[in-house]
């Protein structure tokens, strides 16, 4: 990673592959435990912000000299700094001058002059840190300061974000800024063909979705071959180019800025990124048998469901019954482990994966809904036959089962960037893990303006019907005042149930979920209008900038209603953070029910006891809603942390088996 040394910023140690990338060195378990706990304590005494503020003040002073400069003079300054940065490196003085230039250019080309706190955030990124900036503080413009500086210095720069909409939006909005500095900008999103991707990565600054850039990295690694020496790989690449064969997509892993860093590096790090090839196509009889056996097993006696981990476990009796029901079938059914794993997957498919929650059926295909973004995860499949079992359950065409060709975790992937930094509004809870896994320190950037958002607290209801009635009542009252309302739901099914409740009372609204994600830009653009009610899944929770009309601001600003707590409090804070941006007036409330998925999966015993004790349909005091939330989220976050550790352990085993993604 880049770091300051004698007034310069220098690169971290490179690996030995064909790619420019960092050597992947993972600390041992004991070291990681020490780093993680030290990181939590050290974060309490973090004092980086005052130093960044002093440097930002210097940049502001330098910027005053550019106010009267002509556009031609700014272009000449950009050319001068480009040469100086490539000759002398990222010295503090050159970084300050470059930030001042980018700031003035942004004001002229995109109509936004970075505030002091945005300068501070950009400097933290240059230092290889994670900047915690409150929602609405302008992280998109903050990233452009560091991205432009790195690109002028000759570093191909990736700005990594959480979805296609944000990658394309940010690249296009900031294109005039980059082009005025003599830099090219591109974006990588789902559905692009290799030539388009290659052209985007060839740009000075590339905006890319996290999954897309990680998969492209794996595709390149497969193309390079396994653990090949740099000289051999280069000869091979030259040979392929002369023969007209495929070339690599990326230019290496140089400089990365990860937007919504906790979402990508923590929440999504539970699941490895897998590239799979075609496996056995004719396995329909196996899936049919597994589902048939699952139908004959009795819950409690033959199997246990572990809902929090999406896992079904056969009891000894269930194992004996499965063997008896598949006697004489041959093949997979002759092996105890094979048949029990397949039946366990069938039980999970039938009982733990729900339509319009975990997946949707579109055009006769089962498509996964990404739990973190609320969007369809096009091209992804569940592994080990689970996807095919769900397809058979839904009565759609069965796709061929796939075999893993390569796999990498986000933990392993992002550590390979020569320089890694990031931003988010919700990093405080994860400072220890981010330091232990990625070696990144968190610096808290102060707000530009005071937060005027009013928290109306939480209300707990006896069941979903009572909750939805309260949501409709609250939304209608706010609509009458001329205020826009954002209603956040946890799934496609819940968003549509809420929409039906609003329709039943004649409340006009719009619905945004995975079924109509192509309309996202238009829906978000109008969500801040007077009296506008938007019902959305987690698609509206991160990176979404809802701009208020003057009339809506005068009426009291955006009101956010949480209809279900997420597995992490950080996700709830992100949704609430859509309101009250840059000092706008706003308010929020949580309207939840005992039968919400979060409480059912992670605090079922406490929820049942409390429901019996309180009785009725509510609303019950916020105190009980808060107690229930803490109990459920605490358990969910512990399970998620364990899942991330398990993912890393499985990756190590996979590395040993394939010899693919190991250390350089």
C-alpha positions as CSV (number, residue, x, y, z in Angstrom):
1,X,0.0,0.0,0.0
2,X,1.1,3.6,-0.4
3,X,2.4,5.1,2.7
4,X,4.2,8.3,3.8
5,X,7.9,8.0,4.1
6,X,10.3,11.1,4.3
7,X,7.6,13.3,2.9
8,X,6.7,10.8,0.1
9,X,4.0,8.2,-0.4
10,X,5.6,4.9,-1.5
11,X,4.1,1.6,-2.6
12,X,3.8,-1.6,-0.6
13,X,5.8,-4.7,-1.5
14,X,4.8,-6.2,-4.8
15,X,4.1,-9.9,-5.6
16,X,6.0,-11.8,-8.2
17,X,3.1,-12.5,-10.7
18,X,2.7,-11.0,-14.1
19,X,0.2,-8.6,-12.6
20,X,1.3,-5.6,-10.6
21,X,-0.2,-6.7,-7.4
22,X,0.7,-6.9,-3.7
23,X,2.1,-10.0,-2.1
24,X,-0.7,-11.7,-0.1
25,X,0.5,-12.3,3.4
26,X,-2.1,-13.3,5.9
27,X,-1.5,-13.1,9.6
28,X,-1.8,-16.2,11.7
29,X,-4.8,-16.8,13.9
30,X,-3.1,-15.6,17.1
31,X,-1.7,-12.5,15.4
32,X,-5.0,-11.7,13.9
33,X,-6.7,-11.9,17.3
34,X,-4.2,-9.6,18.7
35,X,-4.4,-7.1,15.8
36,X,-8.2,-7.1,15.9
37,X,-8.5,-6.4,19.6
38,X,-5.6,-3.9,19.5
39,X,-7.4,-2.2,16.6
40,X,-10.6,-1.8,18.6
41,X,-8.8,-0.1,21.5
42,X,-6.5,2.0,19.2
43,X,-9.6,3.3,17.4
44,X,-10.8,4.9,20.6
45,X,-7.7,7.1,20.7
46,X,-7.5,7.8,17.0
47,X,-6.4,11.4,16.4
48,X,-5.8,11.5,12.7
49,X,-8.5,14.1,11.9
50,X,-6.8,17.2,13.3
51,X,-3.7,16.5,11.2
52,X,-5.9,16.0,8.1
53,X,-7.7,19.3,8.8
54,X,-4.4,21.2,9.0
55,X,-3.4,19.8,5.6
56,X,-6.8,20.6,4.2
57,X,-6.4,24.2,5.3
58,X,-3.2,24.4,3.3
59,X,-5.0,23.0,0.3
60,X,-7.7,25.7,0.6
61,X,-5.0,28.4,0.7
62,X,-3.3,27.0,-2.4
63,X,-6.7,26.9,-4.1
64,X,-7.2,30.7,-3.7
65,X,-4.4,31.2,-6.2
66,X,-6.3,29.2,-8.8
67,X,-9.6,31.1,-8.5
68,X,-8.5,33.7,-11.2
69,X,-6.7,31.2,-13.4
70,X,-8.0,30.6,-16.9
71,X,-9.1,27.1,-18.0
72,X,-6.0,26.9,-20.2
73,X,-3.9,27.7,-17.2
74,X,-5.5,24.9,-15.2
75,X,-4.8,22.4,-18.0
76,X,-1.2,23.5,-18.0
77,X,-1.0,23.1,-14.3
78,X,-2.4,19.6,-14.7
79,X,0.3,18.7,-17.2
80,X,3.0,20.1,-14.9
81,X,1.7,18.1,-11.9
82,X,1.4,15.0,-14.0
83,X,5.0,15.2,-14.9
84,X,6.1,16.1,-11.3
85,X,4.1,13.3,-9.7
86,X,5.5,10.7,-12.0
87,X,9.0,12.0,-11.5
88,X,9.0,12.7,-7.8
89,X,6.2,10.5,-6.5
90,X,3.4,11.4,-4.1
91,X,5.2,13.9,-1.9
92,X,3.0,15.8,0.5
93,X,3.6,19.1,-1.2
94,X,2.6,17.7,-4.7
95,X,-0.5,16.0,-3.2
96,X,-1.6,19.3,-1.7
97,X,-1.1,21.1,-5.0
98,X,-2.9,18.4,-6.9
99,X,-5.9,18.4,-4.5
100,X,-6.1,22.2,-4.9
101,X,-6.2,21.8,-8.7
102,X,-8.8,19.0,-8.6
103,X,-10.9,21.1,-6.2
104,X,-11.0,24.1,-8.5
105,X,-11.6,22.0,-11.6
106,X,-14.5,20.2,-9.9
107,X,-16.1,23.5,-9.1
108,X,-15.9,24.6,-12.8
109,X,-16.8,21.3,-14.5
110,X,-19.3,19.6,-12.2
111,X,-20.5,22.6,-10.2
112,X,-19.3,21.2,-6.8
113,X,-16.3,22.5,-4.9
114,X,-15.2,20.0,-2.3
115,X,-15.7,21.1,1.3
116,X,-12.9,20.9,3.9
117,X,-14.2,17.6,5.2
118,X,-14.1,16.1,1.7
119,X,-10.5,17.2,1.3
120,X,-9.8,15.5,4.6
121,X,-11.5,12.3,3.4
122,X,-9.5,12.4,0.2
123,X,-6.2,12.8,2.0
124,X,-7.1,9.8,4.2
125,X,-7.6,7.8,1.0
126,X,-4.2,8.8,-0.2
127,X,-2.7,7.6,3.0
128,X,-4.3,4.1,2.6
129,X,-6.9,4.5,5.3
130,X,-10.6,4.0,5.6
131,X,-12.5,7.3,6.0
132,X,-15.7,7.1,8.0
133,X,-17.8,9.9,6.6
134,X,-21.4,10.3,7.6
135,X,-24.1,9.6,5.0
136,X,-24.7,12.6,2.7
137,X,-21.2,14.1,3.2
138,X,-20.3,13.6,-0.5
139,X,-18.2,10.5,-0.7
140,X,-18.4,10.4,-4.5
141,X,-16.6,13.8,-4.8
142,X,-14.2,12.8,-2.0
143,X,-13.1,9.7,-3.9
144,X,-12.5,11.8,-7.1
145,X,-9.8,13.8,-5.3
146,X,-7.7,10.8,-4.5
147,X,-8.6,9.0,-7.8
148,X,-7.6,11.9,-9.9
149,X,-4.4,12.5,-8.0
150,X,-3.4,8.8,-8.2
151,X,-4.2,8.7,-11.9
152,X,-2.2,11.8,-12.7
153,X,0.7,10.1,-10.9
154,X,0.5,7.2,-13.3
155,X,-1.4,4.7,-11.2
156,X,-4.4,2.9,-12.9
157,X,-7.2,3.5,-10.4
158,X,-10.2,1.5,-9.5
159,X,-13.1,3.1,-7.7
160,X,-15.1,0.0,-6.4
161,X,-18.7,0.4,-5.6
162,X,-21.7,-1.8,-4.7
163,X,-23.9,-1.8,-7.8
164,X,-24.1,-1.1,-11.5
165,X,-26.3,2.0,-11.0
166,X,-23.7,3.7,-8.8
167,X,-20.7,2.7,-11.0
168,X,-22.2,4.2,-14.1
169,X,-23.7,7.2,-12.4
170,X,-20.5,8.3,-10.7
171,X,-18.4,7.7,-13.8
172,X,-20.7,9.8,-16.0
173,X,-21.2,12.6,-13.4
174,X,-17.5,13.0,-12.9
175,X,-16.4,12.5,-16.5
176,X,-16.1,16.3,-17.2
177,X,-13.8,16.6,-14.2
178,X,-11.5,13.9,-15.2
179,X,-11.4,14.9,-18.9
180,X,-10.6,18.5,-17.9
181,X,-7.5,17.1,-16.1
182,X,-6.5,15.1,-19.2
183,X,-7.7,11.7,-17.7
184,X,-9.9,9.1,-19.2
185,X,-12.7,7.4,-17.2
186,X,-14.7,4.2,-17.8
187,X,-17.0,1.9,-15.9
188,X,-17.5,-1.8,-15.6
189,X,-20.9,-3.3,-15.0
190,X,-22.8,-6.5,-15.4
191,X,-23.5,-7.7,-18.9
192,X,-20.5,-6.0,-20.6
193,X,-18.5,-8.0,-23.2
194,X,-14.8,-8.6,-22.8
195,X,-13.8,-5.8,-25.3
196,X,-15.9,-3.3,-23.4
197,X,-14.4,-4.4,-20.1
198,X,-10.8,-4.3,-21.4
199,X,-11.4,-0.7,-22.7
200,X,-12.8,0.4,-19.4
201,X,-9.8,-1.0,-17.4
202,X,-7.5,0.7,-19.9
203,X,-8.8,4.1,-18.7
204,X,-6.9,6.1,-16.1
205,X,-9.8,5.8,-13.7
206,X,-12.3,2.9,-13.7
207,X,-15.5,2.7,-11.7
208,X,-16.4,-0.9,-11.2
209,X,-18.8,-3.1,-9.2
210,X,-17.0,-5.2,-6.6
211,X,-18.2,-8.5,-7.9
212,X,-17.3,-7.6,-11.5
213,X,-13.7,-6.6,-10.9
214,X,-13.1,-9.6,-8.6
215,X,-14.5,-12.0,-11.2
216,X,-12.5,-10.3,-14.0
217,X,-9.4,-10.8,-11.9
218,X,-10.1,-14.5,-11.6
219,X,-10.7,-14.8,-15.3
220,X,-7.3,-13.3,-15.9
221,X,-5.7,-15.6,-13.4
222,X,-7.2,-18.6,-15.2
223,X,-6.0,-17.2,-18.5
224,X,-2.5,-16.8,-17.1
225,X,-2.3,-20.4,-15.8
226,X,-1.5,-21.8,-12.4
227,X,1.3,-20.3,-10.4
228,X,3.3,-19.4,-13.5
229,X,6.6,-17.5,-13.2
230,X,6.4,-14.0,-14.5
231,X,8.8,-14.6,-17.3
232,X,6.9,-17.6,-18.6
233,X,3.6,-15.9,-18.2
234,X,4.9,-12.9,-20.2
235,X,6.1,-15.1,-23.0
236,X,2.8,-16.9,-23.0
237,X,0.9,-13.6,-23.2
238,X,3.0,-12.3,-26.1
239,X,2.4,-15.6,-27.9
240,X,-1.4,-15.3,-27.4
241,X,-1.4,-11.8,-28.7
242,X,0.6,-12.7,-31.8
243,X,-1.8,-15.6,-32.4
244,X,-4.8,-13.3,-32.0
245,X,-5.8,-15.1,-28.8
246,X,-7.6,-13.5,-25.8
247,X,-5.7,-10.9,-23.8
248,X,-6.0,-10.1,-20.2
249,X,-8.8,-7.8,-19.0
250,X,-7.1,-5.8,-16.2
251,X,-3.8,-4.1,-16.1
252,X,-3.1,-5.2,-12.6
253,X,-4.2,-4.3,-9.1
254,X,-2.7,-0.9,-8.5
255,X,-4.8,1.7,-6.6
256,X,-8.3,0.9,-5.2
257,X,-10.8,3.1,-3.4
258,X,-13.7,1.0,-2.0
259,X,-16.9,2.9,-1.6
260,X,-19.3,1.5,1.1
261,X,-16.2,-0.4,2.4
262,X,-18.0,-2.2,5.3
263,X,-20.6,-3.6,3.0
264,X,-18.1,-5.0,0.5
265,X,-15.3,-5.9,2.9
266,X,-17.4,-7.2,5.8
267,X,-20.9,-8.0,4.9
268,X,-20.2,-9.6,1.5
269,X,-17.0,-11.3,2.6
270,X,-19.1,-14.2,3.9
271,X,-19.4,-15.6,0.4
272,X,-16.4,-16.6,-1.8
273,X,-16.5,-15.5,-5.4
274,X,-16.5,-18.7,-7.6
275,X,-16.0,-19.2,-11.3
276,X,-17.5,-22.5,-12.3
277,X,-17.6,-24.5,-15.5
278,X,-20.2,-27.0,-16.7
279,X,-20.6,-30.1,-14.7
280,X,-22.9,-33.1,-15.2
281,X,-26.0,-32.0,-17.1
282,X,-28.1,-35.1,-16.5
283,X,-28.7,-35.2,-12.8
284,X,-32.5,-34.5,-12.7
285,X,-33.3,-37.9,-11.3
286,X,-30.9,-37.2,-8.3
287,X,-32.7,-33.9,-7.5
288,X,-36.1,-35.5,-7.9
289,X,-35.2,-38.3,-5.5
290,X,-33.7,-35.9,-3.0
291,X,-36.8,-33.8,-2.9
292,X,-39.0,-36.9,-2.6
293,X,-37.0,-38.2,0.3
294,X,-37.1,-34.8,2.0
295,X,-40.9,-34.8,1.8
296,X,-41.0,-38.0,3.7
297,X,-38.8,-36.9,6.6
298,X,-40.3,-35.5,9.8
299,X,-39.0,-32.3,11.4
300,X,-37.6,-32.9,14.9
301,X,-37.4,-36.6,14.5
302,X,-35.5,-37.0,11.2
303,X,-33.9,-33.6,10.8
304,X,-33.2,-30.2,12.4
305,X,-33.4,-26.9,10.7
306,X,-30.8,-24.3,11.5
307,X,-32.5,-21.2,10.0
308,X,-29.8,-18.7,10.9
309,X,-27.2,-20.7,8.9
310,X,-29.6,-21.9,6.2
311,X,-28.7,-25.4,7.0
312,X,-30.6,-28.7,7.6
313,X,-29.0,-31.4,9.6
314,X,-30.1,-35.0,9.6
315,X,-30.5,-36.9,12.9
316,X,-29.3,-40.5,13.2
317,X,-32.8,-41.6,12.6
318,X,-33.0,-39.4,9.6
319,X,-29.8,-40.9,8.2
320,X,-31.2,-44.4,8.6
321,X,-34.5,-43.5,7.0
322,X,-32.7,-41.8,4.1
323,X,-30.7,-45.0,3.5
324,X,-33.8,-47.1,3.6
325,X,-35.7,-44.8,1.1
326,X,-32.8,-44.9,-1.4
327,X,-31.9,-48.6,-1.1
328,X,-30.8,-50.0,-4.5
329,X,-30.7,-46.6,-6.3
330,X,-26.9,-46.8,-6.9
331,X,-24.5,-44.0,-7.7
332,X,-24.5,-41.1,-5.3
333,X,-27.1,-42.9,-3.1
334,X,-24.6,-45.7,-2.2
335,X,-22.3,-43.3,-0.3
336,X,-23.5,-42.2,3.1
337,X,-22.0,-38.7,2.9
338,X,-23.2,-38.1,-0.6
339,X,-26.8,-39.1,0.0
340,X,-27.1,-37.3,3.3
341,X,-25.6,-34.0,2.0
342,X,-28.0,-34.1,-1.0
343,X,-31.0,-34.7,1.1
344,X,-29.9,-32.0,3.5
345,X,-29.7,-29.6,0.5
346,X,-33.2,-30.7,-0.5
347,X,-34.6,-29.9,2.9
348,X,-32.9,-26.5,2.8
349,X,-34.3,-25.8,-0.6
350,X,-37.8,-26.6,0.4
351,X,-37.9,-25.1,3.9
352,X,-35.2,-22.4,4.2
353,X,-35.1,-20.7,0.8
354,X,-38.2,-18.7,0.0
355,X,-39.5,-17.3,-3.3
356,X,-39.5,-13.5,-3.5
357,X,-37.2,-13.3,-0.5
358,X,-34.0,-15.2,-1.4
359,X,-34.8,-15.5,-5.1
360,X,-37.4,-14.5,-7.8
361,X,-38.6,-16.5,-10.8
362,X,-38.3,-14.3,-13.9
363,X,-38.9,-15.6,-17.5
364,X,-38.9,-19.2,-16.2
365,X,-35.5,-18.9,-14.4
366,X,-34.6,-18.9,-10.8
367,X,-32.6,-15.7,-10.1
368,X,-30.9,-15.0,-6.8
369,X,-31.7,-11.8,-5.0
370,X,-28.5,-10.3,-3.5
371,X,-29.3,-10.0,0.2
372,X,-27.0,-6.9,0.6
373,X,-28.1,-4.9,-2.4
374,X,-31.7,-6.1,-3.1
375,X,-30.8,-6.6,-6.7
376,X,-30.9,-9.7,-9.0
377,X,-27.5,-11.3,-9.0
378,X,-27.5,-12.2,-12.6
379,X,-25.4,-15.2,-13.6
380,X,-24.9,-16.5,-10.0
381,X,-25.9,-19.9,-8.8
382,X,-26.0,-21.6,-5.4
383,X,-23.5,-24.4,-5.2
384,X,-23.6,-28.2,-4.5
385,X,-26.9,-28.8,-6.3
386,X,-28.9,-26.3,-4.2
387,X,-29.8,-24.1,-7.2
388,X,-31.0,-27.1,-9.2
389,X,-33.1,-28.3,-6.3
390,X,-34.8,-24.9,-6.0
391,X,-35.4,-24.9,-9.8
392,X,-37.0,-28.3,-9.5
393,X,-39.1,-27.1,-6.6
394,X,-40.3,-24.2,-8.7
395,X,-41.0,-26.4,-11.7
396,X,-38.7,-24.5,-14.1
397,X,-36.1,-25.7,-16.5
398,X,-33.1,-27.3,-14.7
399,X,-29.8,-25.8,-15.5
400,X,-26.6,-27.9,-15.5
401,X,-24.8,-28.2,-12.2
402,X,-21.5,-26.4,-12.2
403,X,-18.0,-27.4,-11.1
404,X,-15.7,-24.9,-9.3
405,X,-12.7,-23.8,-11.4
406,X,-11.5,-21.0,-9.2
407,X,-12.4,-19.3,-6.0
408,X,-11.3,-16.2,-4.1
409,X,-12.6,-14.3,-1.1
410,X,-12.9,-10.5,-0.9
411,X,-10.4,-10.7,2.0
412,X,-7.8,-12.3,-0.3
413,X,-8.6,-10.2,-3.3
414,X,-8.5,-6.7,-1.9
415,X,-5.3,-7.4,0.1
416,X,-3.6,-7.8,-3.3
417,X,-4.0,-4.2,-4.3
418,X,-0.7,-2.3,-4.1
419,X,-2.7,0.6,-2.5
420,X,-6.0,0.0,-0.8
421,X,-8.3,2.6,0.8
422,X,-12.0,3.1,1.3
423,X,-15.0,5.0,2.7
424,X,-18.3,4.4,4.4
425,X,-20.6,6.1,6.8
426,X,-20.7,3.0,9.1
427,X,-17.2,1.7,10.0
428,X,-17.1,2.2,13.8
429,X,-18.4,-1.3,14.6
430,X,-15.9,-3.1,12.4
431,X,-12.6,-1.3,13.0
432,X,-10.9,-4.3,14.6
433,X,-11.8,-6.7,11.9
434,X,-10.9,-4.3,9.1
435,X,-7.4,-3.7,10.7
436,X,-6.8,-7.4,11.3
437,X,-7.9,-8.7,7.9
438,X,-7.0,-5.8,5.5
439,X,-4.4,-3.9,7.6
440,X,-6.5,-0.7,7.3
441,X,-6.9,2.0,9.9
442,X,-10.1,4.0,10.2
443,X,-10.1,7.8,10.6
444,X,-13.4,9.5,11.5
445,X,-14.1,12.6,9.4
446,X,-16.3,15.3,11.1
447,X,-19.5,16.4,9.6
448,X,-19.7,19.4,7.3
449,X,-23.0,20.6,8.8
450,X,-25.0,19.6,11.9
451,X,-27.4,16.7,11.6
452,X,-31.0,18.0,11.8
453,X,-32.7,14.5,11.5
454,X,-35.3,13.8,14.2
455,X,-35.6,10.2,15.4
456,X,-39.1,9.4,16.3
457,X,-38.1,6.1,17.9
458,X,-39.5,2.6,17.4
459,X,-42.8,0.9,17.8
460,X,-43.3,-2.8,18.2
461,X,-46.4,-4.5,17.0
462,X,-48.0,-7.9,17.7
463,X,-48.1,-9.0,14.0
464,X,-47.3,-7.9,10.5
465,X,-50.9,-6.8,9.8
466,X,-50.9,-4.3,12.7
467,X,-47.5,-3.1,11.6
468,X,-48.5,-2.5,8.0
469,X,-51.6,-0.6,9.1
470,X,-49.4,1.7,11.2
471,X,-47.1,2.2,8.2
472,X,-50.0,3.2,6.0
473,X,-51.3,5.6,8.6
474,X,-47.9,7.2,9.2
475,X,-47.2,7.5,5.4
476,X,-50.6,9.0,4.7
477,X,-50.3,11.7,7.4
478,X,-46.8,12.7,6.2
479,X,-48.0,12.7,2.5
480,X,-50.7,15.1,3.6
481,X,-48.0,17.5,5.0
482,X,-46.3,17.4,1.6
483,X,-43.3,15.4,2.9
484,X,-41.6,12.6,0.8
485,X,-41.5,9.2,2.5
486,X,-39.1,6.3,2.0
487,X,-40.3,3.0,3.4
488,X,-37.5,0.4,3.6
489,X,-38.3,-3.3,3.6
490,X,-36.3,-6.4,3.9
491,X,-37.3,-8.4,0.9
492,X,-39.2,-8.4,-2.4
493,X,-42.1,-10.2,-0.7
494,X,-42.3,-7.7,2.2
495,X,-42.1,-4.7,-0.2
496,X,-45.0,-6.1,-2.2
497,X,-47.0,-6.8,0.9
498,X,-46.4,-3.3,2.1
499,X,-47.4,-2.0,-1.3
500,X,-50.7,-3.9,-1.1
501,X,-51.4,-2.4,2.3
502,X,-50.9,1.1,1.0
503,X,-53.1,0.3,-2.1
504,X,-55.9,-1.0,0.2
505,X,-56.1,2.5,1.8
506,X,-55.8,4.4,-1.5
507,X,-52.3,5.8,-0.8
508,X,-50.4,6.6,-4.0
509,X,-46.8,5.3,-4.0
510,X,-44.1,3.7,-6.2
511,X,-42.4,0.4,-5.6
512,X,-38.7,-0.4,-6.1
513,X,-37.4,-3.9,-5.8
514,X,-35.5,-6.6,-7.8
515,X,-38.4,-7.0,-10.3
516,X,-38.1,-3.4,-11.6
517,X,-34.4,-2.6,-10.8
518,X,-34.1,-1.2,-14.4
519,X,-36.3,1.7,-13.3
520,X,-34.1,2.5,-10.3
521,X,-32.5,5.8,-11.6
522,X,-35.9,7.3,-12.4
523,X,-37.6,6.2,-9.2
524,X,-34.7,7.5,-7.0
525,X,-34.6,10.8,-9.0
526,X,-38.2,11.5,-8.0
527,X,-38.1,10.1,-4.4
528,X,-37.5,13.6,-2.9
529,X,-40.5,15.3,-4.5
530,X,-43.4,16.7,-2.4
531,X,-45.7,14.0,-1.1
532,X,-43.8,11.2,-2.9
533,X,-44.0,7.8,-1.2
534,X,-41.4,5.2,-2.2
535,X,-41.5,1.6,-1.0
536,X,-38.1,-0.1,-1.6
537,X,-36.0,-3.0,-0.6
538,X,-32.3,-2.6,0.4
539,X,-31.7,-1.2,-3.1
540,X,-32.3,2.2,-1.6
541,X,-30.1,1.7,1.4
542,X,-26.6,2.5,0.3
543,X,-25.2,5.1,-2.0
544,X,-28.6,6.5,-2.9
545,X,-28.7,10.2,-3.0
546,X,-32.3,11.4,-2.7
547,X,-32.4,15.1,-3.6
548,X,-35.2,17.1,-2.1
549,X,-37.1,19.7,-4.0
550,X,-37.3,23.1,-2.3
551,X,-41.0,22.5,-1.5
552,X,-40.2,19.1,0.1
553,X,-37.4,20.7,2.1
554,X,-39.7,23.4,3.4
555,X,-42.3,20.8,4.3
556,X,-39.9,19.1,6.7
557,X,-37.7,16.9,4.4
558,X,-37.6,13.2,3.8
559,X,-39.0,10.8,6.4
560,X,-37.6,7.2,6.5
561,X,-39.6,4.3,7.9
562,X,-37.8,1.1,8.8
563,X,-40.2,-1.8,8.6
564,X,-37.7,-4.5,9.7
565,X,-34.4,-4.4,11.4
566,X,-31.4,-5.7,9.4
567,X,-28.9,-8.3,10.6
568,X,-26.5,-5.4,11.3
569,X,-27.2,-2.1,12.9
570,X,-24.9,-0.6,10.3
571,X,-27.4,-1.5,7.5
572,X,-30.2,0.2,9.5
573,X,-28.0,3.3,9.9
574,X,-27.4,3.4,6.1
575,X,-31.1,3.4,5.4
576,X,-31.9,6.1,7.9
577,X,-28.9,8.0,6.5
578,X,-30.9,8.6,3.2
579,X,-32.6,11.4,5.2
580,X,-31.0,14.5,6.7
581,X,-28.1,14.8,4.2
582,X,-25.9,17.9,4.4
583,X,-28.1,19.5,7.1
584,X,-31.4,18.9,5.4
585,X,-34.5,18.6,7.7
586,X,-35.6,15.0,8.1
587,X,-37.0,12.4,10.4
588,X,-37.1,8.6,10.8
589,X,-38.9,5.9,12.8
590,X,-38.9,2.1,13.0
591,X,-42.2,0.2,12.9
592,X,-41.5,-3.5,13.5
593,X,-43.4,-6.6,14.5
594,X,-42.7,-9.8,16.5
595,X,-43.0,-12.0,13.3
596,X,-40.3,-10.1,11.4
597,X,-37.7,-12.4,9.9
598,X,-34.9,-10.9,12.0
599,X,-36.6,-11.7,15.3
600,X,-37.9,-15.1,14.1
601,X,-34.4,-16.2,13.0
602,X,-32.2,-14.7,15.6
603,X,-34.3,-14.1,18.8
604,X,-37.2,-16.5,18.4
605,X,-37.3,-17.6,22.1
606,X,-37.2,-14.0,23.5
607,X,-39.7,-12.8,20.9
608,X,-42.2,-15.6,21.8
609,X,-41.8,-14.9,25.5
610,X,-42.2,-11.2,25.1
611,X,-45.2,-11.6,22.8
612,X,-47.0,-13.7,25.4
613,X,-46.1,-11.3,28.2
614,X,-47.2,-8.1,26.4
615,X,-50.2,-9.6,24.5
616,X,-52.3,-7.6,22.1
617,X,-51.5,-6.0,18.7
618,X,-49.5,-3.0,20.1
619,X,-47.9,-0.7,19.6
620,X,-45.6,-1.5,22.5
621,X,-43.0,0.8,23.9
622,X,-39.8,1.5,22.1
623,X,-37.9,0.0,25.1
624,X,-39.0,-3.5,24.1
625,X,-38.3,-3.0,20.4
626,X,-34.8,-1.9,21.3
627,X,-34.2,-4.9,23.6
628,X,-35.4,-7.3,20.9
629,X,-33.3,-5.6,18.3
630,X,-30.1,-5.8,20.4
631,X,-30.7,-9.5,21.1
632,X,-31.3,-10.4,17.5
633,X,-28.6,-8.3,15.9
634,X,-26.0,-9.4,18.4
635,X,-26.6,-13.0,17.5
636,X,-26.8,-12.3,13.8
637,X,-23.5,-10.4,13.8
638,X,-21.7,-13.2,15.7
639,X,-22.9,-15.8,13.2
640,X,-21.8,-13.5,10.4
641,X,-18.4,-13.1,11.9
642,X,-18.0,-16.9,12.2
643,X,-19.2,-17.3,8.6
644,X,-16.4,-15.0,7.4
645,X,-13.8,-16.9,9.4
646,X,-15.2,-20.2,7.9
647,X,-15.0,-18.7,4.4
648,X,-11.3,-17.8,4.9
649,X,-10.6,-21.3,6.2
650,X,-12.3,-22.9,3.2
651,X,-10.4,-20.7,0.9
652,X,-7.1,-21.9,2.4
653,X,-8.2,-25.5,1.8
654,X,-9.3,-24.7,-1.7
655,X,-5.9,-23.1,-2.4
656,X,-4.2,-26.3,-1.3
657,X,-6.4,-28.4,-3.6
658,X,-6.1,-26.3,-6.8
659,X,-2.9,-24.4,-6.1
660,X,-4.5,-21.4,-7.7
661,X,-5.0,-18.5,-5.4
662,X,-2.1,-19.1,-3.0
663,X,0.7,-16.8,-2.1
664,X,3.0,-15.4,-4.8
